Amino acid sequence: MGPNAERLFASSLLGPVFALLISHPLIPFRPEMPNSPGFSPGPAEEVRLSPILNKAIRYCRRLERAALDFVCLEEISEKIDYSRDREDEIAIMPRTMGERGIQTQIKISKRKQENTYLYDFQFTRKGELKRENRNLLEKNGKPAKEKDAPLETSVFQVRNVLFGPLGLLSENWQGYHDYQLVGEEEVQGEKIAIIDAAPKKTSTGTHGYGRIWVKEADGSVLKIEWKPESVPDLNGLEMRAKKYGSELSVTLVTEYGFEKNGIRFPSRDTSEEAYLKPDGTKFIRSRTSVVYRDYKFFTVETDIKY
C-alpha cells in the first residue's frame, strides 16, 4: 500500500483534533456502474467511463511505485476570524504532536489573524522508503532558519497530498466507490472527464471521496474536490455551526498543476471552514491555502512492469 494523503484539522469547542486519512483496505474487486437519480448514464457514457477508470488504475500504479526525489517551495497562507468565538472556546494545534494531536488553549490578542509560512519542502521515495522534510524559510515575511520544521498552521494541515488520487482511483480502492461521469472540460486542447466518486452502500468505515477531474488521455488527476461528508468526526464543527445558528460548509480542494514524466504534482491545496446563515450570508471562519511552486526534480522514475 502506498503513502496516504493526510489532512489534519482542529475542531471547535475543545473537541478532538481529527485526521482525514485518504486510505482504504485492499479489496481487489471493481465496482458496478451506478445509476442514480441525479445522473442517468446511457450506454455511450458507460462505454466512455470504463476506459477512463482503467487508465486511472494504470496512472495510480505509476504513482504508487514511482521512485521520487524532488524539492519545491511550499507557501502557506492561513486566515482565521475568531470574532464569533469566546476565548475559552479557542484551541490550536501545538508545534509538536503525535499522529492524533493534542489541543492547547491560547489567548488570542487579535480577533482576526493572518499568518504566512514559506517552507523548503523535500520529498524522497525509493521502494518502501519515504522521507518528507520541511525547512522553514520565512514566517510572516520575516526570515526564519529552522530545519526539520513542523507545520505551524492552527486549523488545517495537509501532508502527502501528492498521493490523494490513490484513495479514489487505484485498482484496489475502486472497489469502495461507485462512479458517475457528470461532465467534461477541455484544458489546453485535452479532454478532461469530471467524475463523481461516492462510497458504495456496502462500504464500511470512513474514507475520502469526492469529485475528480481526470485527463482522458492517460488517467492522470488534475483536481480533486473532497466531499466534506467524507471527513470523519465533524461533531466539533457541527457544534460550532449550531452555536452560530448556521449550516456548516467545508471546502477541501487539491489541484495537480505540474507534470513530470507522466506524474502530476500538487500546485495548490485549499481548505475552508465556513458557516451559512438561513438568509444565505456566508461567514468564513478559516481558510488555509497552500501553493507548491519552483519544483526541482532529481528523480521521477515510473518504469514499472504490470
N, C-alpha and C positions, 0 to 999 in steps of 0.2 A: 504494500500500500504506500502511495506517495505521500509527501507532506500535505498538511491540511491548511487551508486558509483559516485564519482565526480573527474574530472581531470581539474585542472586549469593550464593555461599557459599564459605567457606574449608574445604578438606578437612583431613584429619589427616595426620600423619606426613610433614610437609613436602611434601605433594603440591601440585598447582597450585590456583589459585583458579578456580572454574567459574562460568559464566554460563548460566542456563536462559533461553533466548530463545524466547518463545512466538510463533514466526513461521514461515511456510512460503512456498515459492514459489507464484506464482499459477498454478493449474491449473483451468481452467473446465469441470469436469465434476462430476456428482453421484454419490455412492457408491451401490452396490447395498445393499439391506437385508440385514443379516447374519442368520444363523440358527444360533447357537452352541448347544452342549450345555447351557450354563448357563441359557439363556432361549430358549424357542421361541415367538416371537410368532405368534399366529394372524392371520387376516385383519382382525379388529377392531383389534388392536394396530397392525398395519401401516398401516391406514387412519388411525388416530389419530396416529401418529408423523409421517407425511408432512407434514400441515399445520403441525405444531409446528415442524419443521425449516424450512419455508418462512417462517413468521413470524419465526423466529430470524434468517434471512437478512435480512429487512427491518429487524429491530432492529439488526443489525450494520451495515447500510448507514447508518442514522441515527447510530449511534455513531461510525462511521469518518469521516463527513463533517460531524459537528456542529461548529459554532463554539462554543467553550467558554471561559469566563473565570470562575474561582472561586477561593476561598481556603477553607482549613479548618485545623484543628489536627490534627497527626499525632503521636500519643502512642505511643512505642515503649518496650517493656519487654524486656530481654534477660537471661536467666538461663543461666549456664554452670557446669557442675560438672566441674572439672579433676582430681577426686580420683583418677581411674584413669589419668591421663596423667603421663608424666615431663616435666620441664621442657624437655628437648631435643626433645620431640615437639609442643610447643605453638606454634601460629602464629596470627597475626591479620592482618586487612586493615589496611593503612596508611591514614592520613587522605586522602591524595591518591593516586589510581591511575588508570590508563588503563582501556580497555574491559575488558581481561582481569584486571588487578590484579597485584600483587606481594605475596608473603607476607613478613612480618617476624617473627623470633623475639623473644620477650619473656620476662622473668621474671615469674612470677605470684606475688604476695605472698599472695593468698588462694586456696585451692583451690576455693572456691565464690564466684562473683561474680554480682551483680545490678546492672545499670545501667538507668537510665531517661533518656529524652530526649523533650523536647517541642519540636516544630518548628511554625512558621507555614509551612504549605505553600501555594504559589501555583502555579496552572496556567492557561496561556492557549494557545489554539489557534484560528487562523483560517486556513482553507485549508491550505497545506502548512507554515505557520509554527507552531512549537510551542515553548513555553517552560515549563520546570518549575524552580521555585526554592524553596529552603528557607532559613528563618532560624531559628537555634537560639535558643529562648527560655529553656529550663531544661535542666540536666543534673544528674541525681541529686537533684532537688528544689531545686537552687540556681539563682538567676537567671543567665542567660548571654545575652549580646547578641552574636551572631555572624551577620552577613549572608552570604548565599550559602554556607551551611554544608554540608559533606558529611555523608552518613550515617556514623555512628560505630560502628554495631554490628559485632561481631567475627566473627559466624558467618554470618548470613543478611542480605541486603539486597534490598529489593524496590522496583522502580521501575515506573512506567507500569501499575500494577495495574488501573487503570480499563479498559484495553483487553484484558484477559485473554480475554473472550468471542470476540474476533475470530479468534484462532488455533484455535478449536474449531468455530465455527458460522457463520462468514461464508461467502458463496457460493463464493468461490474455494478456501477451505480445507476445506470439507466434503468435497471430493474426496479428502482424505487419510485420512478416517475412515469406519469403519462405526459404526452407531448401534444401540443396543438400549434399548427402553423397559423399565426394570427396576422401576418403582414409581411411586407418586403420593402426594402430600400435599395438605393444604388449609391455607392460610395466610390468615387474615383473610377467609375466605369465597372465596378464589381457588384454583383448581386449579393445582397445581404438578406438572409431569411430571419424573420423575427419569430421566435418560438417561445411559447409559454411552457414551463415545466412545473407540474404540480404533483404532490405526493399521491401515490396510489392509495386507494381506500384500505388496502390490506397492509400498508406500511405502518410500522410502529416506531415510536421514538421520534425525536426532533432532528431534522436535518434541513439544511439550507435549500431553498428553491426560489424560482422567480422567472423573470423574462430575460431571454438571451438573444443577442444579435450575433448570428453565425454567418461566416463567409461561405457561400455555397461552393466555391471552387475547391476549398481544402478543409472545410470543417473547423477552421480556427475561430476563436471567440473575440469579438470586438468590444462587447459591452455586456454587463450583467446588471439588471435591476433586481435586487434581492427583495422578496416579499417580507414585510415586517412580521407576518404571521409565522414565518419560519424561525423567528428569533425565540429562543426558549425563555420562560420565566420573566415575562414582562410585567409582573404584578406591581413592581415599584413605580414604573412609568404610568401604568394604568391608575394607580392610586393618586399620582400627581394630577393626571387628567381629571379625575373626579374632583379633586380639590380646586382645580381651575374652572370647573364646570364646563369642560371642553372634551373633545374627542381627540385621542392620541393619533398623531400622524408621524410615522418614522420613515425616512427615506435613506436607502443604502444603495449606492451605485458605484460600480467599478468599471473603468474604461481601460482597454488594452490598445493603446495607440502606437506602440513601437513594435517593429518586426525585425527579427534577425534569424536567418537560416530556418524559416518556417515556423518559429516560435514567437508568439505575441507577448509583449511585456507590458506591465501596467504603466499608464500615463497619468491617471487621476483616480482618486477614490474620494467619494463624498458621503458623509454621514450627517443626517439632520434629525433633530428631535423637535417636533412642533406640535401645537395644540390648536384645534379648530373650534371656534365658538359656534353656537347654533345659527348665528347670523352670517356665518361664513368667514368671519375675521380670523386671521391666522397669526398666532404668536410663535415665533421661532425662539425656542429657549437656548438651543445649542446647535452649532454647525461646525463640523471638522472637515477640512479639505486638505487632501494630500496630493501633491504634484510630484511626479517622478520625472526627472529630466537629466540631460547630459550623461547619457549612458556611455560606458566604455566596456566593450565586450572583449574578454580574453579567450573564453571558451564557450561555444554553443554547439555541441555535437549531438546530433539526433540520428546518427546512423545505427538503426536497430533492425533486428530481424523479427519477422512476425511468425 
